């Protein structure tokens, strides 16, 4: 019986002919880490749509104010509180200022503040975390106690106190955000480097005489790029929200400057009669924050080697 079944299986399953000249060919071109991550990101439709949306908003923030002959501070009291029309595409505020120009100017300023704050957080946090993890010992202990002191104080209180002590402006907001904003980045980078510094390639680099700075810049930080990029993507919408909140409560930018927080504050004051003043800047800030968060999730899946099939 077994012999009969074995013969039947041999008859049904015929080996495929193999060409020895084709056995070494690969099915596709080799991809480096960036190309593989980009390929995986393109497969995530939500992340790709968010990327295109953010690129569109960034482009409009640059060219939008130039698409109208008005400026963000021009006043015309005879045109106050006009709804969207052919002359003022998104209406006007109580001073007759064109909302189209003010919204895109505000988007530009909010993105500028968020990107600069995120860049400074990245530089300080990566350097601090890498040095703390690599040196270890007493140095690491002291540096982590400093972080714990900063974390124990609510960041919002630090930001508000600094804003009250300094003149409101873009520079003041960026400094206020950076004071405690880099702590989370430093902790994440330190945790990653603690895992990496005892691995063979680091030991081999030490044996060959690599200095600590070379280890950090050449071997350790490049292997934490995934964590750095993802955390930066989450930092940007957080910075935009912080700027909007400070401007909304009157501690951030002031009129006639335009930012998303200033525009939302202006729209809130006349919500019952002129809802469009709040609607359009609110939609912009929602789109930016949701877009960055979805893109960050997509980058996490694309850059994490454990997510690869």
C-alpha positions in Angstrom: 0.0 0.0 0.0 2.7 2.4 0.9 4.7 1.6 -2.2 1.6 2.3 -4.3 1.0 5.7 -2.6 4.7 6.5 -3.1 4.5 5.8 -6.8 1.3 7.9 -7.1 3.1 10.8 -5.4 6.1 10.4 -7.7 3.7 10.5 -10.7 1.9 13.7 -9.5 4.8 15.7 -8.4 7.3 16.2 -11.3 10.5 18.1 -10.5 10.9 21.4 -12.4 13.7 21.6 -14.9 16.5 23.8 -13.5 18.9 25.7 -15.8 22.3 25.7 -14.1 23.1 29.0 -15.8 20.2 30.8 -14.2 20.6 29.4 -10.7 22.8 32.3 -9.5 20.6 35.1 -10.9 18.7 37.2 -8.4 15.0 38.2 -8.9 15.6 41.9 -8.5 18.2 44.6 -8.2 19.9 44.9 -4.8 18.5 47.7 -2.6 20.3 49.6 0.1 18.6 50.5 3.4 17.2 53.8 2.2 15.7 52.3 -1.0 14.2 49.4 1.0 12.7 51.8 3.5 11.3 54.0 0.7 9.8 50.9 -1.0 8.1 49.9 2.2 6.8 53.4 2.9 5.3 53.5 -0.6 3.3 50.4 0.2 1.7 52.3 3.2 -1.1 54.3 1.5 -1.9 56.3 4.6 1.7 57.4 5.1 2.1 58.2 1.4 -1.1 60.4 1.4 0.1 62.1 4.5 3.5 62.8 2.9 1.9 64.4 -0.2 -0.5 66.4 2.0 2.4 67.8 4.1 4.4 68.6 1.0 1.4 70.4 -0.5 0.8 72.4 2.7 4.5 73.3 2.9 4.4 74.4 -0.7 1.4 76.6 -0.1 3.0 78.1 3.0 5.8 79.2 0.7 3.9 80.5 -2.3 0.4 81.1 -0.9 1.0 84.6 0.4 2.4 85.6 -3.0 -0.8 84.5 -4.8 -2.6 87.6 -3.6 -1.8 91.3 -3.9 -2.6 91.7 -0.1 -0.1 91.4 2.7 -0.8 89.8 6.1 -0.8 93.1 7.9 -2.8 95.3 5.4 -5.9 96.7 7.1 -9.1 97.9 5.4 -11.9 98.7 7.9 -14.4 99.1 5.1 -13.9 95.4 4.2 -14.1 94.0 7.8 -15.8 90.7 8.3 -16.4 89.8 4.7 -17.1 86.2 4.0 -15.2 84.3 1.3 -15.6 86.1 -2.0 -13.9 86.7 -5.3 -11.6 89.4 -3.9 -10.9 87.8 -0.5 -10.9 84.0 -1.1 -11.1 83.1 2.6 -12.8 86.3 3.8 -11.4 89.0 6.1 -11.1 89.6 9.8 -12.3 92.5 12.0 -9.5 94.8 10.6 -10.3 93.8 7.0 -7.1 91.8 6.6 -7.1 89.1 3.9 -7.5 85.7 5.5 -6.0 83.8 2.6 -2.7 85.6 3.1 -2.8 85.5 6.9 -3.5 81.7 7.0 -0.6 80.8 4.7 1.7 83.2 6.4 0.6 81.8 9.8 1.2 78.2 8.4 4.7 79.3 7.3 5.6 80.8 10.7 4.2 77.8 12.6 6.1 75.3 10.5 9.2 77.4 10.8 9.0 77.4 14.6 8.2 73.7 14.7 11.0 72.7 12.3 13.6 74.8 14.1 12.6 73.6 17.5 12.6 70.0 16.3 16.1 70.4 14.7 17.5 71.9 17.9 15.9 69.1 19.9 17.4 66.6 17.6 21.0 68.0 17.8 21.0 68.5 21.6 19.1 65.2 22.4 21.2 63.0 20.1 24.5 64.5 21.3 23.5 64.3 25.0 22.1 60.8 24.8 25.0 59.4 22.8 27.7 60.8 25.1 25.8 59.7 28.2 25.4 56.1 26.9 28.9 55.7 25.5 30.8 57.1 28.5 28.7 55.4 31.1 29.6 55.2 34.8 29.5 58.3 36.9 29.2 60.6 33.9 26.1 58.7 32.8 24.6 58.8 36.3 25.1 62.6 36.6 23.7 63.3 33.1 20.6 61.2 33.8 20.0 62.9 37.1 20.0 66.2 35.2 17.4 64.8 32.9 15.3 63.6 35.8 15.3 67.1 37.3 14.1 68.6 34.0 11.4 65.9 33.6 10.1 66.5 37.2 9.2 70.1 36.3 6.2 70.4 34.0 7.4 71.6 30.7 4.4 73.9 30.2 5.3 75.8 33.4 8.9 76.3 32.2 7.7 77.5 28.8 5.1 79.9 30.4 7.7 81.4 32.9 10.2 81.9 30.1 7.6 83.5 27.8 6.7 85.9 30.7 10.3 86.8 31.3 11.3 87.4 27.7 9.7 89.5 24.9 7.2 87.4 22.9 8.5 86.4 19.5 9.6 83.6 17.3 13.0 83.3 19.0 11.5 83.2 22.5 9.1 80.5 21.6 11.8 78.3 20.1 14.0 78.8 23.1 11.1 77.9 25.4 10.4 74.7 23.5 14.0 73.6 23.4 14.7 73.9 27.1 12.9 70.7 27.9 12.0 69.4 24.4 15.3 67.5 23.8 14.9 65.3 26.9 12.8 62.6 25.2 15.2 62.4 22.3 18.1 62.0 24.6 16.5 59.2 26.5 15.6 57.3 23.3 19.1 57.7 21.8 20.7 56.6 25.1 18.6 53.5 25.3 19.5 52.5 21.7 23.2 53.1 22.1 23.3 51.1 25.3 22.1 48.2 23.2 24.7 48.8 20.5 27.9 49.8 22.3 28.7 46.2 23.4 28.2 44.7 20.0 31.0 43.3 17.9 31.3 46.1 15.4 31.8 48.6 18.1 34.4 46.5 19.9 36.2 46.0 16.6 36.2 49.8 16.1 37.6 50.3 19.6 40.3 47.7 18.9 41.3 49.6 15.8 41.7 52.8 17.8 38.5 54.7 17.0 37.9 57.7 19.3 34.6 58.2 21.1 33.6 61.0 18.7 34.3 58.7 15.7 32.3 55.9 17.4 29.3 58.2 17.9 29.3 59.8 14.5 30.3 56.8 12.4 29.0 53.7 14.1 26.4 54.5 16.8 24.3 57.4 15.6 23.8 56.0 12.0 22.4 52.8 13.6 19.8 54.8 15.6 18.5 56.8 12.6 15.2 55.0 12.6 14.4 56.1 16.2 15.7 59.6 15.6 13.6 60.2 12.5 10.4 58.7 14.1 10.8 60.8 17.2 11.4 63.9 15.2 8.2 63.3 13.2 6.3 63.2 16.5 8.1 66.3 17.8 7.1 68.6 15.0 3.3 68.4 15.5 3.9 68.7 19.3 5.8 71.9 18.7 3.1 73.2 16.4 0.5 72.5 19.1 2.6 74.2 21.8 3.0 77.3 19.6 -0.7 77.4 18.9 -1.6 77.0 22.6 0.8 79.8 23.7 -0.5 82.1 21.0 -4.1 81.2 21.9 -3.7 82.2 25.6 -1.8 85.3 24.7 1.8 84.3 25.6 3.0 83.6 22.1 3.0 85.7 19.0 0.9 88.9 19.0 -1.1 90.8 16.4 -0.5 91.8 13.7 1.9 88.8 13.4 0.2 85.7 11.9 0.5 82.1 13.2 -2.0 79.3 13.4 -2.4 80.0 17.1 -3.0 83.7 16.6 -5.6 83.0 13.9 -7.4 80.5 16.0 -7.6 82.9 18.8 -9.0 85.6 16.5 -11.5 83.2 15.1 -12.6 82.0 18.5 -13.5 85.6 19.5 -16.0 85.8 16.7 -17.1 82.2 16.4 -20.8 82.9 16.7 -21.0 85.4 13.8 -18.0 84.6 11.6 -17.2 80.9 11.9 -14.9 80.9 8.8 -12.2 82.8 10.8 -11.8 79.7 13.0 -12.7 77.0 10.5 -9.9 77.4 8.0 -6.9 77.7 10.4 -8.3 74.9 12.5 -8.5 72.6 9.4 -4.9 73.5 8.5 -3.5 72.7 12.0 -5.6 69.5 12.1 -4.3 68.4 8.7 -0.6 69.1 9.7 -0.8 67.3 13.1 -2.7 64.3 11.7 -0.4 64.1 8.7 2.8 64.1 10.7 1.4 61.5 13.1 0.4 59.1 10.3 3.6 59.7 8.5 5.6 58.9 11.7 3.7 55.6 12.1 4.5 54.8 8.5 8.2 55.6 8.9 8.3 53.5 12.1 7.1 50.5 10.1 9.4 51.2 7.1 12.6 51.8 9.1 12.1 49.0 11.7 13.9 45.9 10.4 11.7 43.7 12.5 8.7 44.8 10.4 10.2 43.4 7.2 8.6 40.2 5.8 
